[in-house]
Amino acid sequence: MNAPAATKLPTRDEVAASDCWDLSSLYESQEGWQADFDTLTSKTDTFESFRGRLGESAQVIREFLDFDGEFDRMAERCGTYAFLRTTENQSDSDHQARKSRFQNLAVKASQASSFVRPELLSIEPEKMESFLNDPVLEPYKLLLERIVRYRPHTLTDREERLLAMQGEMAGAAGNAFRQLNDADLRFGELENEDGQRMELSHATFIQFLHSTDRDVRKKAFDQYYQVFSEHENTLAATLAGSIHRDVYYARARNYESSLEASLFPDNMPVSVYDNLIQAVRDSLPAVHEYLDVRRRKMNLPDMHHYDTYVPILSGIKKHHTWDQAVDVVLKSLQPLGDEYVSTLEAGMRGRWADRYPNRGKQSGAFSCGSFDGDPFILMNFKEEVLNDVFTLTHEAGHSMHSWYSSKNQPYQYYDYTIFVAEVASTFNEQLLSHHLLENAQDDAERAYLINNELDSIRATVVRQTMFAEFEKKTHEMAEAGEPLTVASFRAVYRELLDAYFGPDFIVDDALELECFRIPHFYRAFYVYKYATGLSAAVALSRRVLGGGESELNDYLNFLRGGCSQDPLDLLRGAGVDMTQPEAVKTTLDHFASLSKQLDELL
């Protein structure tokens, strides 16, 4: 009997137009894009006409910022269109060429305007203060104040030039890691639970860990980490190089630590980072209890890391067409009011989203909003995958954040930071989870949904906080002059694994090598934002669900805020103070409650 033919993905031109996004809110035609590209090209030289003049008067600064804002707004529109077209079909050479042309233009514009920040910071403080108090600069006062904040951390022109020249060298450690991790490492093949041989890779590793066959999970874990063991000295050297780079730049720019340097752009006090770690540490007994619930309900004699990814209940099947998924998402978001829901419905049933996979399309999902265009969503939606419904509402949260901010802020203050971006997206996930639990058909479905949310919180809050603590400890070691070696990295990571997984969890020695495979460690002090984002989202979603019009307006005003305030102030206005540990504690109390419910249901 012949095996059924593999399902082939359609080519881009075989996909129905109604299932593709409509980019006409950016450009009606390629000719429109080309006209703006030509305009930007011709205007790049205009930057030079402001060189050496910014200290003359507030009026000159205003003229420059007006020009720069108009240029940047057109460039955002132009670049967004070029990027989105490449994601439709990454093998389309015309799309790739358009993106490359824009990138070259962006580099030239960046070089042409590179004098601006140093020149503004060279203006004497008293003179700049008088400029800032001039009504002519009122629309840009916050933008300029944010630039002036960097004065203590900006060096002389010659020193800045020397630091800039080190750019390629500074990226060497990260580049070496990526080449080794993404291109050179090979993990061999492995049989899955159906007896099919599959290549083991970064992508399929998690797939193997979701297997219901424990032997398959263990073999994948051992085989995967054996390869990292064979390269641990090289990986330790690249990670140490990245950490020493962070320490060097922090010291060169007069920051007290590399952590402070990383938090400075968001005006984030170190206490927020420390409070997160302490709050999670205080709640680890509840995490350990959930891991034991997992062990008992999976009928396992002990618990290993490779047992933490597979769902406890694996027989639940849920099917949603696109329209059904949109229905569920919109129903779950009803607490956000008519404007939010009707706007999103028009976009989702219309053509904000590029819905399904096609040959050459970028994998995964994202939201891409811009000031002048619709807030587009790329999906690779699969009807049988419940997580794709969660992905859809997650990206919709980003898109509606973009919609509200662009409708309520001027261009210079509409683009929100990553710190708050994850709040809007995971807030939607919380409302979806709440809705699905309220409408679950039986205890099995309810338990499946609770298990899904527990694993999401553990992965996003607990795991990312463990990563954040590892970054903090290893950077502090470098700042104290302590050696960063295979042994010291593994010792630090082992202590964290023992603490975060608990005394009854079997921590395999190979798991210590995990610290050498996390790409985010080469962009240090970033992952904490995932944990704070979800924590804020849980607290705010409970506030909106349990509140009234005032609580809803607080949240919608947060979405409208863009970057018109610092992230902490935006969240404080929405009803959560991230300088205090309460939001994280609320999330982990919620986690503990869900764990008890799961234990009772199964």
N, C-alpha and C positions, 0 to 999 in steps of 0.2 A: 504493500500500500504506500503510495507516494505521500510524503509530508506536504501539508498545505503550504502554498507559496507565501513568502514573507510579505507583509503589507508594506507597500512602498509609499513614501511621503510624496505628496503632490509637488509639482514645481510651482513657483510663485504665480505664474500666469494661469495656473489651473485652479487657484483658490478664488472662491466667490468674492466679489468686491465688497459685499455686505459683511464679510468676515474679516476684512482688512481695515486698518485705520485709514482715515481720510485726512491727509496732511494739508488740505487746502487752507486751513486757518493759518498756516505758515506761509505757503506759497501755492498759488493756483497752477503754476507751471514751472518747468525748469528755467524758462526765460526770466521769470520773476526772480528766481534765486540768483541767476547770473547777473541780473541788473544790480541787485544789492551787493553781490560779491565785487563787482566792478567799482561800485561806489565806495565800498570799504577800502579797496586797493588804492583808489585815488586819494582818499582822505588820510591814509596812514602817515603821509608826510606832514600833515597839519600838526601833529604832536610837536614837531621840532619848533614850530613857531612860538610855543610856550616855554621852551627851555630857557632858564635863567630869568624868567619874568614873574614866577609865582609869588615871589616876595614883594612885588611892587605894591599890590593892593588887594583888598577883598574882592573888588570887581574883577580883577584878572583871574583870581582863583575861581570865581563864579563862572566866568566865561569858559575857563578850561573844563570845569566839572560838567557844565551843560554840554560841551562838545563831547567829552569823554563818555557821558551817559548816553547820548544819542548814538555814538559809535558802538559802545558796548551792547546796547539794546539791539541794534541791527545785527551785530556780530553774534549775539546769542540766538537770534532767530535763524540766521544763516547757518550757524554751526549745528543747532538742534536738528534742522531739516537734513543736513548732510549726514549727521550721525544716524538718525532714524532710518534713512533710506538704506544705509549699509546693513542695518540689522535685519532688514527684510530678506536679504539674500547676500550672504557674505562672500559669495563667489562672483558677484556682479562687478566687473572691473570698472564700469562707469560710475557706480556708486562709490567704490573705493577711491577712484581718482578724484571725485568731487570732495570727499572727506579729506584726502591728502592735500588738495589745493587749499582747503580752508585751514588746515593745521599749519601749513606753511605761512599763510597770511597771518594767523594768530601769533606765530612766533615773531614775525616781523613787527607786528603791532606791539607785542610785549617788549621787544628790544627798543622800539621807538619811544615807548612811554616809561622806560626803566628809570629815567631821571626823576620822575614825579615824587615818589615817596621820599627819597633822600633830600630833594630840594624843599619839600614841605617841612621836613624835620629839621632842616638847617635854619629855618626862620626862627629868630630869637623868641623865647617863650612869651615875653611881654607883648611883642608885636603880634604873635599868633593869637594871643588872648584877645587883643583888640579886634583882630580880623573875625574871630569866632563870635564876638558880640555885635558885629555889624549885621543889620537885618538882611543885607543882600545875600548872606551865606546861610540864612536860617534853614532853607530846605536841605542843606548839606552839613549842618552843624554836627549831628551825631556821627556821620561818616568821617568827618575831619577829627573829631575827638577820639575816635577809635584809632585813627592813624597816629595821632599825637601820643597815645598811650605807649607806643613803641619807642619813644625817644630814649628812655634809659637803656634800651636793649639794641640800639642802632649805633654802629661804629662809625669811624671816619670813612670818607669816600675810598681811601686806599685800602683800608681794612675790609670794607664791604666788598670791594673788588676782589681781594684775595679770597674771601670766603666764597664768593660767587664762582671763582675759578676752580674751586674744589668740588663742584657739583658732581662731576662724573666719578671722581674718586670716592666721594661720600656714598654713592650708590653701589659701590663695588661689592660689598658684602651681600646686600639684598639681591643683586643681579646674579652673583655666584650661587646663592641659595636657590633662586628660581630656576636657573639652568639645571642644577643638579636635581632638584625636586620634580620639576615639570618635564624635563627632557631626558635626563640620563638614567634616573632610577627605573629599574624594571623589576616587577614583582612576580613574574611567572604566571602560571595558570592554576585553576582550582575548579573542582567539581562543585556545582550547587546542589541543592536538596533534590533536584530532579535528575541528577547524574549527568548534567550537561557541563562540559568543560568551558570555562569562561576565563578571560584574561582578568587577573587581579590588578587593579589600578586605584588611583585616588578616588575615582568616580564609583567604581564597583565595590570598593571596600565597604562603604556604608550599606550597599545593597546586600552584600554577604552578611553583614551584622544584623540585618533585618530578617535573616533566614530563621524559620521555625526549627531547624535542625541545629542543635547545639554543637554537634561535632563540626559542622560546616563553619559556624561562627568562630570556634576555637582555632581551626586550621587557618582561616583567613587572618585572624589576629596574629597568630604565631608567624605565619609566612610574611605578612606585611611588615611587622616590626623587625624581623630578622634582617631585612634589607637595610633598615635604618641603623641597626646595630653595626652592620658592616661599614657604615660611613659616619659613625658617630663623632670621630675626631674632626673630620672636615666640617660637619654640621655645627659642632661646638665652636669651631674657629670662626665660621661665618656669623653665627649668632653673637659671639663676643665682639666681633668687629662692628656689628650694627649697634650694639649697646655702647661701645666706646665712642662711636660717632655721635650718638645722642648726648653723651656726657660732654664731649668736646664742644659741640655747638652751644650747649646750655651755658657752659663756663665762658666761652668766647663772647656770648651776648649778655653776660652779667645776670644770669638767673641763678637762684639759690640751688636749684636741682634740675635735672632733666624732666622730672615730673611737672614741676612748676612751669617750665618752658613750654611743655606740651599743652597744659591747661590754659595758658595765658590768652590765646586767641579768643576763647569763649568767655574770658573774664571769670574763670571758674576757680574758686578757692580749693586748695589741696584738701580741705576738710570734707568736701563732697566725696572725693575719692576714698578717703580714709573711713568715712561714715558708712559707705557702701560695704567695704570689706568687713568692718566690725559688725554691721547688722547681719550680714550673711553668716559670718562666723558664729554669732549668737544663736542663729536659727538652724545650725547644722544638725542638731539632734532630730529635727523633723525630717530632714533630708535622709538621714540614716534610717529612720523609721519607714519612709517610703521605699527605700531600697530593700528593706526586709519584707515589706508587703509584696513587692515584686517577686522576691525569691520564693515566698510561700505560695503565692497564687500561680507561679510558673512551675511549682513542684520541683524546685532545684535544691540540691543538698547544700550548695554554697553559691555565692554571687561573685561573678567576675565582670570586668569592664565590658567584655563582649556579650554580656547578657542584658545590657542596659538600653539597647536600641530597639530590639524586637518588641512589637506591641504585646501586652499580656493577653489580649483577645485578638486573634488574627483572623477570625472567621467572619467578621462584620463586613458586609458589602454595601456600599452606597453608590448610587448612580445619579448624576446630574447632567442634563444637557446644559448648554450655555444659558438658555433662557431660564431654566430651572435654577441654576446657580445664581443668576442675577436676581431672581425672585427671592431666594433665601437670603441673599446678602441685603437686599433692600428691606425686607421685613425685619431683619435683625437691627437695621440702622434707623428704624422708625423713631427711637428716642431722640435722634438728632434733629428732628423737625422737618417740615415740608420742603423748605428751600434746599436743604442738604440732599434729601432723598430724591426730589424731583429733578434736581440738576444732575445728580449722579445717574439716575435712570435714563435721562435723555442721552447722556454720554455712553452708557453701557449698552443700551439698546440701539443707539446710533453707532458712531464710528470713532469713538475715542480709542477703542481697543483693537489690537491685532490679535485675533483670538487663538488660532490653531497652528500647530507646527507645519512648516513646509520645508522642502529641500533647501539647505543653505541658510535657513533662518537661525538667528542667534538663540542659543539655549536659555533656559531659565525664564525669569520674569523681571520687569522693572517698570517704574513710572518715570516719565520724563516730562516735566512741566516747564513752560517758559512763559515769559510775561505776555507775549502777543499771541501764542498759539494755544490750542486745547491742551489739557494735561494728559498726554497720551499714555497708554498702558500696553506693554508687550507681554503677551501670555503665550504659553504653549499648552493650552488647556486640554486636559484629558478627562473625559466624562466619568471614568470609573475611579478616579483618585480624589478622595475627600479633601486631602490637603490642598488640592488645586482651588477648591472653593475658599479655603482660608487664604491662599495666596492672592486670589482675586480681591477679597475684601481688604487685604493688607495693601496691595498696590492702589486700590481705590482710595484708601486713607491718605496715601501720599498725594494722589491726584487732586482730591478735594482740598487738601492743605494748600496745594499750589493754586487751585482755583480761587479759594477765599483770599489768600494773601495777594495775588495779582489783582483782584478786584478791589482791594481795600488799601493798598499801599502804593506809593510811587515806586518807580523802577528801582531806585537805589536802596529801598528797604523791603523789597518783596521776597527776596531769596532767603529762606530760613536755613538755619544751621543743621548739621547732622544730629546734634544733641537733642533737638526738639523734633526732628523729622521722624525718628523711630517711635515717638509718642503717638502721633496721628495714625500711623499704620497699625501698630499693635493695639491701640484703643479699639479699632474696628474689629480686630480679631477677638478681643474680649467680648464685644457685643454679640458677635456671631456665636461664640462658644456658649454664652448665656442663653441665646435664643434656641440653639440646637438642644441644649440640655433641658430647657423648659418644654420642648416639643418631642423629646425622645419617645420612641414607641414602646420600649421595654427596658428592663434593668441592664440587659446586655449592651444595648446601644448606649445607655447612659454611662455605663462603666467604661466603654470604649472611648467616649468623648472626654470623660474625666481623666483617663489614662493619657490621652493625647495632650490635654492641657497641662497635666503634671509634668510630662516629659518636656513640653515647651518651656515651662518656667524653669525647670532644672537646667535645661540646655542654655537658656538665655540669661538667667539671673545667676544661678549658682556656678555653672561651668565658666561663664565669662568673667565672673568675679574671681574665680580661682586663677584664671589667666592674668587678670589685672594685678592680683597679688604677686604672681610670679614676676611680672614685669617690674613691679615696684621693688621687690627684694633684689633682683639681679642688677638693676640699675644702682641701687644703694650700695651693693657690693663693689661695683666698678668705681663709684664715687669715693668709696673708702679705700680704694687701692687693693681690694681683695682679688685673687685670681679667678678668672672665669674659665673653667676647664670642664671636660666631660664629667669628671667626678663631682665638681661643685654644682654644676647645673643639675645633675641627676639627684644630688642630695637635697637641694632646695625643692625640686619638683616632687621628690618622694615624700617629703614632709607635708606638702600640700595635698597630695593624693591621699595620704593616711588620714589627714584631718577632714577633708571634704567628703570622702567616701565612708569613713567610720571604721570602728574596730572589728566589725563582723564581716567586712568586705575583703575579698582576696585581691590584693593589689599585686598583679604579676610584675616581676622585675622589668619586663619589656615595656610596661606602660610608662616607666620613667623616660623612655625615649620620645614620648609624645611631645615633650617640650622642644624637640628639634624639628618638628614637622608643621608647626603652626605659622602660616604666612603672616598673620597679623602681628607676630612678634617683631617683624621687621618694619612695622609702623606703630611703634610703641605707644601705649597709653591711649589707644583708640577703643579697645573692646569694652571698656567700662561703660561706654555710652549705650551699648545694647542692654546692659543690666539696668541702668538708670532709666532708659527709655521705657522698657516694659514695666518697671516698677511704677513709674509715673502714670503709665497707661492704665494699669490695674486700679490704682487709687482714684484716678479721674473717672474711669468708667463706672466704678461703684458709686462715686459722688453724683454722676449724672443720672444713673439708673435709680438711685434712691432720693434724688432731689426734684426740684421743680424748674420753673422758667429761669430763675436766677442762676442756678448751677449750669443749665444748658447754655445760657448766654455767656457765662464765664468761659466755657470751653470753646464756643464758636469765636469769641473774641481772641482766644489764643490762636486759633487757626487763621484769623484775619491779621494777626500781628506781624507775619513775615519775620524780618530781623529788626523791627523798629525798636525793640528792647533787647537787652541781653537775655540769653536763654533762661537763666534762673528767674528773671523778672517776669518773662512771659509765662512760665509755669506757675509762678506764685500768683499771678493774676487769674490763672485758670483754677486755682484752688489747691495747689500742692507745693510745698516748700522743700526743694531737694537739698537744701543746706542742712536739713534735719533728717534723721534716719527713719521717720515714721512711714514714708511711702514704701521703702524697702521692707520694713517690718510688716506692713499691711499685706504686701504681696506674698511674703513667706508665711504669714498667718493663714492666708487664703490657701496656700499650698498645703499646709498642715491639715486644714479642714477638708480639702479635696482628698487627701491621702486617707483620712479616716472614712470618708464616704465610700471610697473605692474598696477599702478593706471590708466594709459592711455589705457592699453590693455583690462581691464575688464569693 
